[in-house]
């Protein structure tokens, strides 16, 4: 970090001669970095959304299977009680 500050001090005369170009380049670099990291973050969120949807679908399937198993057990119990 200290080396960067030293380099900036050495080049300060050039920056003073072209402040618009320096500022425009700096703002452009910040915008590009922001866009890049925003894209990465949105990709992660999209991936998480698909993982949540998959988990919810699996949970719904499990619930349906559990209801089906419970109905089968009830009908077997009912049939067994009639035989006795």
C-alpha positions as CSV (number, residue, x, y, z in Angstrom):
1,X,0.0,0.0,0.0
2,X,2.8,2.4,0.9
3,X,4.4,1.7,-2.5
4,X,1.2,2.7,-4.3
5,X,1.1,6.0,-2.4
6,X,4.7,6.7,-3.3
7,X,4.0,6.0,-7.0
8,X,1.0,8.2,-6.8
9,X,3.1,11.0,-5.4
10,X,5.7,10.6,-8.1
11,X,3.0,10.7,-10.8
12,X,1.0,13.6,-9.3
13,X,2.4,16.1,-11.7
14,X,0.9,14.1,-14.6
15,X,-2.4,13.8,-12.8
16,X,-2.5,17.6,-12.3
17,X,-2.0,18.2,-16.0
18,X,-4.8,15.9,-17.0
19,X,-7.4,15.8,-14.2
20,X,-10.4,15.1,-16.4
21,X,-8.8,12.0,-18.0
22,X,-7.7,10.7,-14.6
23,X,-11.1,11.3,-13.0
24,X,-12.9,9.8,-16.0
25,X,-10.7,6.7,-16.0
26,X,-11.1,6.3,-12.2
27,X,-14.9,6.6,-12.4
28,X,-15.0,4.1,-15.4
29,X,-12.8,1.6,-13.4
30,X,-15.1,1.9,-10.4
31,X,-18.2,1.4,-12.6
32,X,-16.7,-1.7,-14.3
33,X,-15.7,-3.2,-10.9
34,X,-19.2,-2.5,-9.6
35,X,-20.8,-4.1,-12.6
36,X,-18.6,-7.1,-12.4
37,X,-19.2,-7.8,-8.7
38,X,-22.9,-7.1,-9.1
39,X,-23.0,-9.7,-11.9
40,X,-21.2,-12.2,-9.7
41,X,-23.5,-11.6,-6.8
42,X,-26.7,-11.9,-8.9
43,X,-25.4,-15.2,-10.3
44,X,-24.9,-16.5,-6.7
45,X,-28.4,-15.4,-5.8
46,X,-29.9,-17.0,-8.9
47,X,-28.1,-20.3,-8.0
48,X,-29.5,-20.1,-4.4
49,X,-33.0,-19.5,-5.8
50,X,-32.8,-22.6,-7.9
51,X,-31.4,-24.6,-4.9
52,X,-34.3,-23.4,-2.7
53,X,-36.9,-24.3,-5.4
54,X,-35.4,-27.8,-5.7
55,X,-35.5,-28.2,-1.9
56,X,-39.1,-27.1,-1.8
57,X,-40.0,-29.4,-4.6
58,X,-38.4,-32.3,-2.8
59,X,-40.2,-31.4,0.4
60,X,-43.6,-31.3,-1.4
61,X,-42.8,-34.8,-2.9
62,X,-42.0,-36.1,0.5
63,X,-45.2,-34.7,2.0
64,X,-47.2,-36.3,-0.8
65,X,-45.5,-39.7,-0.2
66,X,-46.0,-39.4,3.5
67,X,-49.8,-38.8,3.0
68,X,-50.0,-41.7,0.7
69,X,-48.2,-44.0,3.2
70,X,-50.5,-42.9,6.0
71,X,-53.6,-43.6,3.9
72,X,-52.3,-47.0,3.1
73,X,-51.6,-47.8,6.8
74,X,-55.1,-46.5,7.8
75,X,-56.7,-48.7,5.2
76,X,-54.7,-51.7,6.3
77,X,-55.6,-51.1,9.9
78,X,-59.2,-50.7,8.9
79,X,-59.2,-54.0,6.9
80,X,-57.5,-55.8,9.8
81,X,-60.0,-54.5,12.3
82,X,-62.9,-55.8,10.2
83,X,-61.3,-59.3,10.0
84,X,-61.2,-59.5,13.8
